[in-house]
Amino acid sequence: MRYFVNLSNIWLVGWLALAFTAAAEGPSVMVCGADVVTVGDAWTKISLMQNEAESLVAERKTDAFAAKTTAILVHLRFMEKNAIMVVGRRQKTLQRSLRSAESLRDEMMRLAHEGEVRSLEERWMELKDVLKLAAAQFPDEALMSTERFAHLLPPVKPILHIQMEPLTELEPGQPLRLKFQMVHLKDLRPVTEADLLLTHGALLHAIICDQSLTDYHHEHPKPTGKPGEWELTFVPRFNQPYRLWINAVPKETGREEFAMNQISLPAIPGAVAENQIALTVKTAGLSAQMSWITESPPRAKAINRASLKISEAEGQVVTDLETYMEAQAHIVGIHEDFRTLLHVHPEGPRDDEGPEIRFSFNPPQTGFYKLFVQIKRLGTIQTFPFSIRVE
């Protein structure tokens, strides 16, 4: 199995790998919970708890508010302890911020006990400023949560495996309820919800496609209640070979990986239905146009950048796309070998670029690829299948 790493972001990898390594060591990891792996995870928790604390102090729930500020301090200590990317003057500022936060927390505990709500609110505003100062000592990339940067890190040796019996035939147009077992490769232990990090709103992402690279599905499997057993439902269009890729980030490694298995029938070499380049796709009253920012055609083992514009039938550019899986779009590329899969993350929208979706990808080999771009608009998910050839 091949993996995709967006090399345009490779400068981030050093920071992120260091952050992960530091956070993976020491007993403090469990103090904040198993889902707090890096300083970015801790900052995400602090941000969420600040919102909760705001509501508690507004509702005069002083006891609960005091407990929430204690939890915030626990996560701030985690950040300070694992701040290996913060040195010199920034490190000293971070340490002073932690001491100030602890002092403010102690005073707020007293004020909460005495019911001094007005003074409590004042100290809370001071604590918010201290937290903001502490966060400012970290580089922006260090404050990214694990689920946001897992795809940027180089792959490690896969530890997940799918166990399932391939079906002999499929019924086109009929819903298929698919069950499978996720296990650890090393000892075949069941993979449960507790073993996985939440990424883009789900623990597991299932990519399903037939060998003609025509019938593409993205589903989110759910646990059945049996240890390691998961299930999903999809409607196949054909009775021909289909494959299942499971995208997940195990807590054990913090790295994205794709387990693969056959759903039905053995794969037939060279069974791609068509291989003509198609950079304009129309579906459901919309037209999507892809253009290359870097050289065309795209190159294997190189950073290729592309721009995508979506228009209505009348030609007006669509500017009201909704967030889909925490991004402007979701993009998956599948090679004609029916094995290589590219998981592509769009770049963040920029005001100076207009209503475009931009993305970069580094295909590992030459040949024909189908790029399935999914967007969400007016509550509906639409899929645009582009066809490209990499040289």
N, C-alpha and C positions, 0 to 999 in steps of 0.2 A: 504494500500500500504506500502511495506517495502522499505527501502532505504539502500544503501551501503555506509559505511564509511571505508576507508583504514586505519585501526588502526595502521599500521606500521608508519603512518605519524601523529599519534595523538598528538605527542609533538608539532606539528605546530599549533594545533587548538587554544591554548591559545593566541599565538601571533596574529593569524589571527582574532580571535574573538574580541580581544582588538582593533586591527586596524580598524575593521569594525565599532565597537561601537563608537569609537572616531570620525571617519569620517562621521558617520551618523548624528552627532549633529552639530548645528551651521550653520550660513549663508554662511560660506566659501565654503561649498559643491558646491553651485551653481555658485560660481565665476569661477571654473574650468570646469563647465559643468556637466550635470547629470550623465555622464558615469564615472566620477572620484569619486569613493566611498572610496578608501583607499589610503594610501601613495604609495602602489604598483602601483595603477592606475596612480597616479600623476607622478611617476618615469617613467612609460612606456610612458606617454605623453612627458616628458622631453627628453627621449631617441629619440623618433621620431622627435621631434622638433629640436634636435641637428643636425640630418641628414639634415633636411630642411634648417637650418641656414647655414650649410656648403655650400650648393649649392648656397644660396643667396649671401653669401659674395664672393664666387668664381665668380659669375656673376656680381659683383659690384652693386647689387640691395640693396643699403644701407638703404633706407627707409623701405623696407620690412624686411630687416635683423634686424633693430632696433625694429620693432614691434614684431618680433619673439622672441628676447631676453627678451622683456617685458613679453610675455606669459610664457616663461620659468621661469622667476622670480615669477610669480603668482603661478605656480605649486610648486616651491620650498618653497614658504611661506606656502602653504597648507601642505607640508610634515613636515615642522618645527612645525607648530601649532598642528598637529595630531601625533607628535612623542612621544606618551606615553610610547613606549617601549625603548626609548633612554634616559638614565639618567646619572648623574654624569659628568665625564670628556667628555664623548661622546656628551652629551647634550650641553655643553659649546662649543665644537668644531663645532657642527652643527650650533649653533647660530652665532658664528664668521664667519662661511662659508656663511651664509645668508647675513650678513652685508657686507662681501667682495664682494659677488655677486651683491648686490645692488649698491655698489660703482662702480664696474666695468661696470654695466649696464648704470649708469648715464654717465660715461666717454664715453662709446661706443655710446650713444645717441648723445653726442656732436661731436664726431669724424665722425659719420655718417652724421650729419648735415653739417659739414665742408668738407666732401668728403675725409677725410684722411684715405684712404683704407688700406695702409700698417700698420699704427698704429692700425687701427680697427682690422685687422687680429691678431696682437700681443695680444691685449686685449682679443680677442675671445679665443685664446689658453689658456690664463690665466683663463678665466671663465670656460672653460672645465675642467681644473684641480681642480677648486673650486667645481664644481658640482660633480666630482668624489670623492673628499674628503667628501662632504656632504653625498653622498650615502654610503660611507664606514662606517658611524656611525650607520647604521641600520643593524640588522641581515638580512641575505640573504632572509629568508622567508618573511620578512616584505616588500620586494621589489617585491614580486609576484603580478601580477595583479589579480583583482577579478575573471576574467574568468578562471584563472589557479588554484585558490584554492577553488572555490565554492564547488567542490565535496568532499573536505576534512572536511568541517564543518558539525556538526551534523544537521540533518534536523529540520526544524521548521514546525509548522502546515501548511499544504498546503494551498495556496491561489488561485491556478489556477484550472479551471475545463473545460472539453471538452463537448460541446453540439453538438450532431449529432444523426440522426436517423439511426439505424442499417439497413443494406440492407437484403433483404430476400434471395438473392442468388448472387453468383459471376460467372463470365464467365472465366474459366481457360484459360490462355494464352492471354487474352485481356486486354489492358491497362485500368485501372480504375482511373478515375479522382475523387478524394475524397475531398469534402469540409467539413469544420467543423468550429464551433465557439469556440474561446477561451475567457473565461470570468473569472472575479474575483468571487470567491465563496461567498464573503460577500454580494455584492450588484449587482452581475451579470453585472457589467460594462464590456464593450469589452476590451480585451487585445490587444493593438496595438504594433507596433514596438518600440514606445517610452517607453513602460513599461518594456522592456526586455534588458538584458545585452548580448552582443555578446560572445558566448562561442565556442571555437574550430571552428571558422569561420562561425557560423550561429546563428541566434536568436532562432530558434526552431530545435530540432532534433526529428524526428519521427522514432520510433522503431515499426515495423510491423511484426507479426508472426502468423502462423496458430497454432491451438491447438495441432497438432502432433509435434510441435517444429521442423518442417522440412523446411518450406518456410519462410526465414528470409529476411527482407528488412530494410535498413537504408536510410531515405529520409530527405530532408530539405524543409519543407513547406514554401510557399511564401504567403504574404498577397494578397488578391484579389482586394483590393481597398475599400471594405466595412469594416467599423470599426469592428474589432474583427474576421473577416472571413479570414481563411487561406485555402490553397489548396495544394495538392500534387498528384502525379501520380505514381502508381506502377502496376505491372503485377502479379496477383495472379496465383499460380499453381493449386490451388484446389478450389472446391466449398464446403467449410466447415468453421467452426468458425475461424475468424481472430480477433486479438485485436490490438489496437493502443495505444502506450505509447508516450506521448509527454514530452521530456526532455527540460526544460527551467530554466533560472535563472532570476526571477523577480528582478527589481531594488529595489523594496520595501523591500525585505528581503536579497538579495544577496546570497541566498541559492539555491542549485540545488534541483529540485523536478520533479516528474514524475506524470503527469495526465494520466488517463487510461480510455478507453471506448471500447465498442464492435463495430467492423466494420460490421460483418455479423453473423447472426444466433446466438442463445444462445449457450453458452459453454456447453460441455458435460463432466461430471466428469469422470476422468480416461481415457481420450482419447489420451494419448501420444502413438505414434505409436511404439516406441522401447525405451528400457532403458538399452541397453548393453553399457558397458564402452568402449570408443574409444579415445585413446590418440595419435593415428597416423591417419592423414587425408590426402588423396591425391586428388588433383583437378588441372585441367588445367596444367598438366606437372610439378607440384610442390608437394612436400611432406612436411607436417608440423608435427613435433614430440614434444609433450608436456611431460615434466617430472617434478616430484615434488621435490622441494628443501627441504621442510619440510616433515613431515611424510605423508605416504600414507596408506590408503585413507585420503583425507582431512577431517577436522573436522568442525562441525557447531559451530558458535560463537567463532571461533579461527582464528588467522592470518595464512593463508596458502600461501606459496610462490611457484611459478612455473616458469619454464624456457621453452622457446619455440624456436626451431630451424627450419628453413625452408630450404629445399634442393631441388635441381633440380633432374630430373629423374636419372641422372648419379651419383648422390650422392654428388655433390659439394654443400657446404653450401652457401646459398644466402647471399651476403653481400651488395647488391645495392638496398635495400629497400628505397622507397621515403617516405617523411613525409606525413602522412595521418591524417587530422584533427589535425595538430600540434603535432603529436606523432608518435612513431614507428609503432603503431598499434591501432586499436579501438576494445575493447573487451566488449561484453554484455553477461551476463548469464541470462537464464530464467529457473525458477523452474517448475517442473511438475504440480504445482498447477495452472499454467497459470496466475499467478498474480505477484509473487515475481520476481523482476528484479534487477540484479546487474550491475552497471555501473562501469567497472574496468579501471583504468588508468595505462598503463605500466610505469615501472620505467625508468628513463633516462638512455641512453646507457653509459656504462663505458668501458674504454679502456682495463681494465684488465679482462673483462668478455668475450671478443670475440663477434662474430656475434650472439648474443642471444637477445631475448625479454624476460625480466623478469617482473613479475607482482605479486601483492599480493591481496588477497581478503578474506573477512570475511563473509561467507554465514550465514544467520540468522537462517536457519533450515536444518534439515537433508533431504535426498531424492535425486532424480535424477535432474540434471541440464544439459542443453545444453549451452556450451560456444561458442559463435560465434566470431571468431577472424577475423578481416578484415585488410588486408595489401594492400599497393599500390606499384606496381613495373612496370616499363616501361609504366607508365601512365594508368595502368589497376588496378582496385580494385578487389581483390579476397577474398573469404570468406571461412574459414575453420571451420566447425561445430564439435567441440569436445563434447564428452559425458562423464560426470563424475558422481560419486555417492558420496555424502557427508554423513558421519556418525556422 
